[in-house]
Amino acid sequence: MVTRIGRFRRKTRKKMTKKPSVRGKFSITKYLQEFKLGDRVVLKLDSAVQKGMYFPRFHGNSGLIKAKKGRCYEVAIKDIKKEKTVIVHPVHLKKLKK
């Protein structure tokens, strides 16, 4: 079996890039946003904040808020057929509109 070379952020050049107008900045309101249990959210990486970052494979997936752990949230997502729980900081979450 071939061993994988690289770590957590390998092959993420396009996923973690920002537009030049917003590079290096993040909104404080996005950092402090609150969610209720049962809210639908989309996982959207903000590369300026490494805290509470999930595995890049789940980028763009939508999920359901299950619980709150400290400042972060537990989000239940569906990965192919399995349901997985990801712990995510609110900077990397976007509320899904109904």
PALO-957949 format. One line per 2 residues: number of its first residue (from 1); for each residue x, y, z of N, C-alpha, C. Coordinates in nm, 2 decimals, decimal comma, padded with zeros to 4 digits, always signed. Each point is the difference from the previous one (the first is absolute). Layout:
N
NUM) X:Y:Z:X:Y:Z:X:Y:Z ~ ...
***
This chain:
98
1) +00,08:-00,12:+00,00:-00,08:+00,12:+00,00:+00,09:+00,12:+00,00 ~ -00,04:+00,10:-00,08:+00,08:+00,12:-00,01:-00,04:+00,10:+00,11
3) +00,10:+00,06:+00,07:-00,03:+00,10:+00,10:-00,03:+00,13:-00,06 ~ -00,09:+00,07:+00,06:-00,03:+00,14:-00,05:+00,10:+00,10:+00,05
5) +00,05:+00,08:-00,09:+00,10:+00,10:+00,04:-00,08:+00,13:+00,02 ~ +00,02:+00,07:+00,11:-00,06:+00,12:+00,03:-00,09:-00,01:+00,12
7) -00,06:+00,12:+00,04:-00,08:+00,01:+00,12:-00,14:+00,04:-00,03 ~ -00,06:+00,07:+00,10:-00,14:+00,04:+00,00:-00,04:+00,09:-00,12
9) +00,09:+00,09:-00,04:-00,04:+00,10:-00,10:+00,06:-00,02:-00,14 ~ +00,03:-00,13:-00,03:+00,06:-00,02:-00,13:-00,11:+00,00:-00,11
11) +00,03:+00,05:-00,11:-00,09:+00,01:-00,12:-00,12:+00,09:+00,03 ~ +00,02:+00,11:+00,07:-00,11:+00,09:+00,04:+00,03:+00,14:-00,06
13) +00,08:+00,01:-00,10:+00,04:+00,14:-00,05:-00,13:+00,08:-00,04 ~ -00,09:-00,06:-00,07:-00,12:+00,07:-00,05:-00,10:+00,02:+00,11
15) -00,02:-00,10:+00,08:-00,10:+00,00:+00,11:+00,03:+00,11:+00,10 ~ +00,12:+00,03:+00,03:+00,04:+00,09:+00,11:+00,04:+00,14:-00,05
17) -00,02:+00,03:-00,13:+00,04:+00,13:-00,05:-00,12:+00,09:+00,01 ~ +00,03:+00,13:+00,02:-00,10:+00,11:+00,01:+00,02:+00,09:-00,11
19) -00,10:+00,08:-00,03:+00,01:+00,11:-00,10:+00,10:+00,10:+00,06 ~ +00,07:+00,07:-00,09:+00,09:+00,10:+00,05:-00,06:+00,11:+00,08
21) -00,13:+00,03:-00,01:-00,07:+00,11:+00,07:-00,02:-00,04:+00,15 ~ -00,01:-00,13:+00,03:-00,03:-00,04:+00,13:+00,11:-00,08:+00,07
23) +00,12:+00,00:-00,07:+00,11:-00,08:+00,05:+00,05:+00,05:+00,14 ~ +00,01:-00,09:+00,09:+00,06:+00,03:+00,13:-00,10:+00,06:+00,10
25) -00,12:+00,02:-00,04:-00,10:+00,06:+00,09:-00,11:-00,10:+00,03 ~ -00,06:+00,02:+00,12:-00,12:-00,07:+00,03:-00,09:+00,09:+00,08
27) -00,13:-00,02:-00,01:-00,10:+00,08:+00,06:-00,01:-00,04:+00,15 ~ +00,00:+00,09:+00,09:-00,02:-00,03:+00,14:-00,14:-00,05:+00,03
29) -00,10:+00,04:-00,08:-00,13:-00,05:+00,02:-00,01:-00,15:-00,04 ~ +00,07:-00,03:-00,10:+00,01:-00,14:-00,05:+00,07:-00,09:+00,11
31) +00,10:+00,06:+00,06:+00,07:-00,07:+00,11:-00,09:-00,03:+00,12 ~ -00,09:+00,10:+00,03:-00,08:-00,01:+00,12:-00,14:-00,05:-00,02
33) -00,03:-00,05:-00,12:-00,14:-00,03:-00,04:-00,05:-00,12:+00,08 ~ -00,12:-00,01:+00,03:-00,07:-00,10:+00,08:-00,09:-00,08:-00,08
35) -00,01:-00,13:+00,03:-00,09:-00,09:-00,07:-00,09:-00,07:+00,11 ~ -00,12:-00,04:-00,04:-00,08:-00,08:+00,09:+00,01:-00,15:-00,04
37) -00,04:-00,08:+00,10:+00,00:-00,14:-00,03:-00,11:-00,03:-00,11 ~ +00,04:-00,08:-00,10:-00,09:-00,04:-00,11:+00,02:+00,09:-00,12
39) +00,08:+00,11:+00,01:+00,02:+00,08:-00,12:+00,08:-00,07:-00,11 ~ -00,04:+00,03:-00,12:+00,07:-00,05:-00,12:+00,11:+00,09:-00,03
41) +00,13:-00,05:-00,02:+00,11:+00,08:-00,03:+00,08:-00,06:-00,12 ~ +00,08:+00,09:-00,06:+00,09:-00,05:-00,11:+00,15:+00,02:+00,06
43) +00,08:-00,10:-00,02:+00,14:+00,01:+00,04:+00,08:+00,07:-00,11 ~ +00,05:+00,12:+00,04:+00,07:+00,08:-00,09:+00,13:+00,05:+00,06
45) +00,12:-00,05:-00,04:+00,12:+00,04:+00,06:+00,04:+00,14:-00,01 ~ +00,06:+00,06:+00,11:+00,06:+00,13:+00,00:+00,14:-00,03:+00,04
47) +00,09:+00,02:-00,10:+00,14:-00,04:+00,01:+00,08:+00,09:+00,10 ~ -00,06:+00,12:+00,03:+00,07:+00,09:+00,09:-00,01:-00,04:+00,14
49) -00,09:-00,09:+00,04:-00,02:-00,05:+00,13:+00,03:-00,15:+00,00 ~ +00,10:-00,05:+00,07:+00,03:-00,14:+00,00:-00,07:-00,07:+00,12
51) -00,05:+00,07:+00,10:-00,06:-00,06:+00,11:-00,14:-00,06:-00,04 ~ -00,03:-00,12:+00,04:-00,13:-00,06:-00,03:-00,02:-00,04:-00,14
53) +00,11:-00,02:-00,08:-00,01:-00,03:-00,14:-00,02:-00,15:-00,02 ~ -00,09:-00,04:-00,08:-00,04:-00,14:-00,02:+00,09:-00,05:-00,12
55) -00,01:-00,13:-00,02:+00,07:-00,06:-00,11:-00,05:+00,05:-00,14 ~ +00,09:+00,04:-00,09:-00,04:+00,07:-00,12:-00,09:-00,09:-00,09
57) -00,01:-00,13:+00,02:-00,09:-00,08:-00,09:-00,14:+00,04:+00,02 ~ -00,04:+00,05:+00,12:-00,14:+00,04:+00,03:-00,03:+00,14:-00,05
59) +00,08:+00,07:-00,07:-00,02:+00,14:-00,04:-00,12:+00,00:-00,10 ~ -00,10:+00,09:+00,04:-00,12:+00,01:-00,09:-00,11:-00,09:+00,04
61) +00,02:-00,09:+00,10:-00,11:-00,08:+00,04:-00,09:+00,07:+00,10 ~ -00,13:-00,04:+00,00:-00,10:+00,06:+00,09:-00,02:-00,10:+00,11
63) -00,04:+00,05:+00,12:-00,02:-00,09:+00,11:-00,10:+00,07:+00,10 ~ -00,02:-00,07:+00,11:-00,09:+00,04:+00,10:+00,08:+00,02:+00,13
65) -00,03:+00,11:+00,07:+00,06:+00,03:+00,13:-00,06:-00,10:+00,11 ~ +00,09:-00,08:+00,06:-00,04:-00,09:+00,10:+00,02:+00,05:+00,14
67) +00,12:+00,06:+00,03:+00,03:+00,05:+00,13:+00,10:+00,11:+00,00 ~ +00,03:+00,06:+00,11:+00,10:+00,10:+00,01:+00,11:-00,05:+00,10
69) +00,13:+00,01:-00,04:+00,11:-00,04:+00,08:+00,09:+00,12:+00,01 ~ +00,00:+00,07:+00,11:+00,08:+00,12:+00,02:-00,05:+00,11:-00,09
71) +00,09:+00,04:-00,08:-00,03:+00,10:-00,11:-00,04:-00,06:-00,13 ~ +00,03:-00,13:-00,01:-00,03:-00,07:-00,13:-00,13:-00,07:+00,01
73) -00,04:-00,05:-00,12:-00,13:-00,07:-00,02:+00,03:-00,14:-00,05 ~ -00,08:-00,10:+00,04:+00,00:-00,13:-00,06:-00,10:+00,00:-00,11
75) +00,05:-00,04:-00,12:-00,09:+00,00:-00,12:-00,01:-00,14:-00,05 ~ -00,12:-00,05:-00,02:-00,02:-00,13:-00,06:-00,01:+00,01:-00,15
77) +00,09:-00,06:-00,07:+00,00:+00,00:-00,15:-00,01:-00,14:-00,05 ~ -00,03:-00,01:-00,13:-00,01:-00,13:-00,06:+00,12:-00,02:-00,10
79) +00,08:-00,09:+00,03:+00,12:-00,03:-00,09:-00,03:-00,13:-00,07 ~ -00,03:+00,01:-00,13:-00,05:-00,12:-00,08:-00,12:-00,06:+00,07
81) +00,02:-00,11:+00,07:-00,12:-00,07:+00,07:+00,00:+00,02:+00,15 ~ +00,12:+00,03:+00,05:+00,01:+00,01:+00,15:-00,03:+00,14:+00,05
83) -00,06:+00,01:+00,12:-00,01:+00,14:+00,06:+00,11:+00,02:+00,09 ~ +00,07:+00,11:-00,01:+00,11:+00,03:+00,08:-00,02:+00,13:+00,08
85) +00,07:+00,02:+00,11:+00,00:+00,12:+00,08:+00,13:+00,07:-00,01 ~ -00,01:+00,13:-00,04:+00,12:+00,08:-00,01:-00,01:+00,12:+00,09
87) +00,11:+00,03:+00,07:+00,00:+00,11:+00,10:+00,06:+00,12:-00,08 ~ -00,08:+00,11:-00,01:+00,03:+00,11:-00,08:-00,02:+00,13:+00,07
89) +00,10:+00,10:-00,02:-00,01:+00,13:+00,05:-00,10:+00,08:-00,08 ~ -00,08:+00,09:+00,06:-00,10:+00,08:-00,08:+00,05:+00,08:-00,11
91) +00,13:+00,03:-00,01:+00,05:+00,07:-00,11:-00,01:-00,08:-00,13 ~ +00,00:-00,13:+00,01:+00,00:-00,09:-00,11:-00,14:-00,04:-00,04
93) -00,10:+00,06:+00,06:-00,14:-00,04:-00,02:-00,08:+00,11:-00,06 ~ -00,09:-00,04:-00,09:-00,09:+00,10:-00,06:-00,14:-00,05:+00,01
95) -00,10:+00,08:+00,05:-00,13:-00,05:+00,02:-00,07:-00,02:-00,14 ~ -00,07:-00,12:-00,01:-00,06:-00,03:-00,12:-00,14:+00,06:+00,00
97) -00,03:+00,07:-00,11:-00,13:+00,06:-00,01:-00,11:-00,10:-00,04 ~ -00,12:+00,02:+00,05:-00,11:-00,09:-00,03:-00,06:+00,02:-00,13
***
